[in-house]
Amino acid sequence: MSEENIRDSEPLTNHAIVEKICEPFILSDDIYRQIRNIFLDEIDRGLCKYTLKNAYVKFLMTFVEKLPSGCERGNFMGLDLDGTTLRILLINLHSQEDFQMEGANYELPETLLTGPGDDFFDFLAKCLSAFIYKYELQKDELSLGFTFSFPLKQNKLSRGVLLSLAERFSCSGVVGHDVVGLLQQAIKRRGDIHIPNIVILNATTSTLISCAWQYREAKVGLIVDTAISVCYLEKTKHIDQFKGGVKASPTMIINCECDNFGSDGLLDFVRTPIDFTLDNNSVNAGQQIYEKMTSTKYLGEIVRLIMLECVDAGAMLRGSHSDQIRTPMSFNIKLMSTIEAEEPGNDSIIRQIFEIMGYRRPSDEDCEHLRYICSLVSNRSAYLLAAILAAFLDHIGDPFVIIGVDGNVYRKYPTYAERLRKKLRKLARPEYIFCLKLAEYGPGVGAALLAATTFAKKGNP
């Protein structure tokens, strides 16, 4: 037997086995450019009147037809519902550089999440009343922007029919109804405050609006968190579904439901066996394929499935199964973030995480492998996101675009923002220059600014 054949017959090392299992998660820049081009076609398909109904990626009109100019003046309110926290803001705009902001948080009682819808909106109206009286605004005719980040069907800024609620919310009499109308009815039932002007939007649109207030070149809004949300400023002449007439604004913010990208099989060529396993085990198999490869809701589960395959191959943790590693969704993005934040060579925190997963004495090699797996999974998430952002830059076609970004992953996950920026630079066509700007203000500010752009009397520039 030759020396080469002897080498070929030698068993693979644990590290080689782990690398082989992880290999499908490593994609070339050419593959990511191919994904960029596929998504570019999805943009055209989602805007064209002949294909939009059957498009898997929906491009939804927000009816936000203009961004802040910096000339808005006056008092405006923002209402932001984030999970179980309600935040109310008051912005007093004297100029773009001179403004005051006040805010208050209110915790939603758990009983409201599953009770009658009227009780839910009565609580919102009660909090608005308390806030308005605190700042002695009860005699003012107020304008309010309402950030409501659940799926809505809109046909104008002041109307949004709720399509569905999140898992924890099951209020009766809300789905299928106009959210703005329900809030206005609750305000009317109180009878002690007057808010005649209400507009509605989601958190991603709020992010773009608040960034556009600071930067005129802001054209894309992005939130990187439990879901990936993107919106962008589109030319209305490209929106076949828009019937704005000759007096319509030349632009409108479009919300992109990119989570469903690839649900028609277009991303199957880059999906790994683990991606297929995760999807098959999910409650919505065959849907939201892009989200299942990128969002924090699923990244930890991908890591767990890779670990499980490495254990089954005998390359990690002495081939033994703990109850925790066999439990779906037992590994999460917080653990990944903690692991990637630890300095190379210092495995103390990783060992604590292994103990949480039911392993008391992991080897140095086990720690190295888990760090490697986490970095590959988070890398792919950032790179897949860079691919669709590159498509938006290409579609918008402006020589310089600012992308306003928010979300816990972008803010807190170690080096995620930098990895996203570097890959986007490689995938974007060289003629397009971009800048990623972290949103300094929350969704409530963007909501108040939308009320300002819609209802304000203009001051001097």
Disulfide bonds with the S-S distance in Angstrom:
none
